[in-house]
Amino acid sequence: MKLLRVGTVGAERPALLDESGVLRDLSGLVPDIDGALLADDGQLARIRAAAASGELPALDAAGLRTGPPVARIGKVVCIGLNYHDHARETGAATPEEPIIFMKAPDTVVGPDDTVLVPRGSVKTDWEVELAVVIGRTARYLESDEQALAAVAGYAVAHDVSERAFQIERGGQWDKGKNCETFNPLGPWLVTADEVPDPQALGVRLWVNGELKQNGTTAEQIFPVAEVVRYVSQFMTLYPGDVINTGTPAGVAMGQPEPKPYLRAGDVVELEIDGLGRQRQSLKGA
């Protein structure tokens, strides 16, 4: 299933994109798409049955904003340097274990919402990423099978980063990762049954129409199952939590000087096979 949330900020309603591309209203069936829903097999089964029966009312998608596909996200866990080609382009050694950092849930915005370039920024960068959405409480998982069983689905994430704040201002990476609007998510949460192999997805990003990133999740140093299993050793994952699993080569930081960092007025578009497409215009904060 392709689950999404549509409407104005703070007033999104749950919806489903059916197999023919028609947007269907779920608000008469479930209150929202959040961790509680994703952990409830019965509710998900009701949605599947209603979708199959054709009883869900259609929504007019014209002019309708798409919000983040998951409400009330508990935490956003991110994996750094998780693609072989990205590590090579930045001159970094291949990590021996996943690099973990966090983004605040309030960085999450809709897939087509405006992204704000922070005040004083000179190195705002793009990063298209496969996001994993958790559907079962996960702690101390022992196997890849257990890890994948904890995954509710997948989405496109844009891990926007300010490199000067991240690397040149001391401390950890938080200052360069948690600026407002720095995690567009969606358009859809695609349930795990529709993504048989998360390591076989094409990942692409354009800036002002120019292709910048064109990779595949097959390049991940630590695949999805290993990432979920590993993270569960250090923190409990709850339904509705999100893991951004890293970005392939092609970021601005890895390009020759002068590096083409983002500025107000730029337009970024990104997509992952089967998971939909995002488009953001940038403006100053």
N, C-alpha and C positions, 0 to 999 in steps of 0.2 A: 504494500500500500504506500501511497504518497500522501502523507499527512502534512497539513500546513495550517497556519493561522493568518487570518486576513482581517483588515480593518485598521482604524486609526490607532495611534500609539496608546497603549493602555486599555484599549477596548476591542482587542482582536477577538474574533470568533473562530472556533475550530472548523476545519474544512478538510475535504479530501479531493484529490485530483484523480478522476476515474480513468479507466483504461482508454477511453476515447478522447481524453483531454478536457472533459467537462468538469468544472469546479462544482463540488457538492457541499451543501451545508450540513455540518455535524452538530450544530448547536442544540437541536432538538433531541439528540441522543446522548451527548456527553458534554460536561461543562467546559472542558478545555483539554488541550494536549499538554500534559505535564508528567512528572514522574509518577504520580499516582495512577494515571491512565496507563502508562507504559508498563507498569508492574502488574496490571490487572488483566490477566488472560481472558477473563470472561467479557470484559468491556471491549477488548480488541476483537474478540470473536463476534460480538454484536455488530461492530462496525463493518467487519468483513461480510457478514450476512446481509446487512442493510445495503452495502455497496453492490453485492451480487444480485440482490433482488430488484435493484433500480428504484427503490422507494425514497432515496435521499433527494431532497429538493435541490435544483440547480441554483447557483449563484451567478449573477452578472459580474464577470471579472473586470469589465471595463472601468478603468479608473480606480480600481480597488487596490489599496496598498497590501503588500505581503509583509507580515511581521516575521520575527524569528519563529521557527516551527515548534519550539519547546518553550513553555512558560515556566517561570519560577525555577530557573536553573540554580542548583545548589552551588556548584563550583565548575570552573573551566580549568582543566589541567592541560598543559601544553608540553609537547616533546620537541626539544631543540636538536638541530643537526641530525635529522633522522633520514636523510637521503644521501646515498653515496656521492651523487653528482653535486649536491649542494655543499657537502663537506669539502669536496675538491675545489669548487670555485671560490670558496672563502679561505682556502689554505688551512683549514682546521683538520686536526687529527680525527680519525674515525673514533667515535666514543666507544668505550668498552662496555658501558651501561647506558641506558636511556638518560638523557638530560631532562630533568623535570623543572618547569617553572609554572607559575599560576597567572591567570587573568581573572580579574573580578567579574562576576556575572553581569554587572551593570555596563560592561563594555559591549555587550551583545546588542546588536540592532538588527533590523530587517535586511534582507539581501540587496535591496535597492535603495536603502536609506542613504542620506548624505553622510560622507565621512569627513570629519573635521581635521584639518592639519593643525597641530597644536601651536600655540603662540611660541615664537622663538625657535620653531623647528626648521632645520636645514637638511635633515636626513630621514624624512618619512618614507618608508619602504613598503613594498607589497609582498605578500606571501599567500598563495593559494594552498589550502590544506584540506585533507580528508578529516572530517569530524566524526567521532564515534559517540553515539548517545547511549548511555547506560540504561538498562531496563530491569536489572535485578541488583539487590544489594550484594556487593562483592568485597570480600576481605580475605586476604591470604589465599588467593586462588592457587591451585596446585598444578593446573594443566592448561594447555591451549584450548582444549575442549571446554573446560569450565569457563575460560575467559570469553570465548565466542558465544557461549550460552547466555552470558550476562549482557550481551549487546542487543539493544532494542532496534537500532538502525543507524543510518549514516546520513550525513549532510555535507554540503559545501561550507567551508569556513574561510574567512579572509583574516589571517593573523597580521593585521596592520602593525607596523613596528616603527619606532623612531630610534634610529641607530645611534645618534649622538647621545640621546638620553639613556639608551640601553647600555652602551659600551664605554662612553667617555666621561660620564658624570659620577662614577664611583658607585659602590654598593652592588646590589644584584641587578637583574634585568628589569625589575618591576617598573621603573620609571619610563622605560621605553615601550612597555607593553600594555599599560593600563590607562592610556589616554581615552577620553570619551569617544565612543563610536568605533573603537579599534577592533571589534570582532563581529562584522556582519556574518549572519548565519542563515542558511536556507538556500533556495526557497522552500524545499521540502525536507521532511524527515522520511527517508525511504526505509521501510522496515527491512530487517536483516534477511528475511527470506527472499527478497528481490535482489540481493547482492551476494550471489553465491561465492564469489572470491574477491574479497576486498584488496587483494594484492594484484589485481588485473584491471585497474582503472586508469584511464587517461586523465591527466590533470593539466589544465591550461589556463593562462592568464594573459590578457592584453592590456596595454596602456595606450590610450588615444588611438586604438585600432591596430597597434603594432604588437605582434605576438612576442611576449617576453619569457613566459614559462611554458614548456611543452614537455611534460614528463609523464611518468607512470609510477603508480604505487608499488610496482615490482622492484623499484630502486630503493625502497625503504630498508634501512639498516636493521631496524627492529620492526617486524610486521605487527599488524593490529593485535593479533592474539597475544604476542609476547608483551606488547605495550600494556594491554589491559591487565594481564597477569602480573607484570612487574609493578605497575602502579598500585595494585591492590596489596602489595607487601608493605607499603608505606602509609597508605591512607585508605579509609573505607570509601568505596564508591557507592553512591546511592542512585536509584532511578531518577532520571532527568539530569544527572551530571553529564558533562561533555568533555571529551578528550580531543584536542587538536593534535594530529599525529605528525606534524612536520611538513616542510615544503621542499619541492624539488629545485634544481638549479634554475637560475635566471633572475634572481632578485637583484635590485639595484646595487646593493653592497658588493656583489660579486663581479660587477662590470668595470671596465677600464675607466680611468678618469677622463673627463668629468663624469662622475656617476649620475645617472638620470633619476635622482630622487623625485618623489611626487611633490607637486605644488597645487595650490588652489587653482581650479579650472580644469585639472586633469580628469579624465574619465577612465575608470578601471572596470574591466569585464573579466569574469572568471567562470570556469565550469569544470565539472567532473563528470565523466561518462555515467549516464543514468541518474545523476543526482540533481540535475538542473543547472541553472545559470544565474549569476549575479551581475548587477551593473550599478556602480556607484560614481556619482560626481563628487569631487572634492571641493571644499571651500575652507576659508580660514576660520579658526575657532573664535 
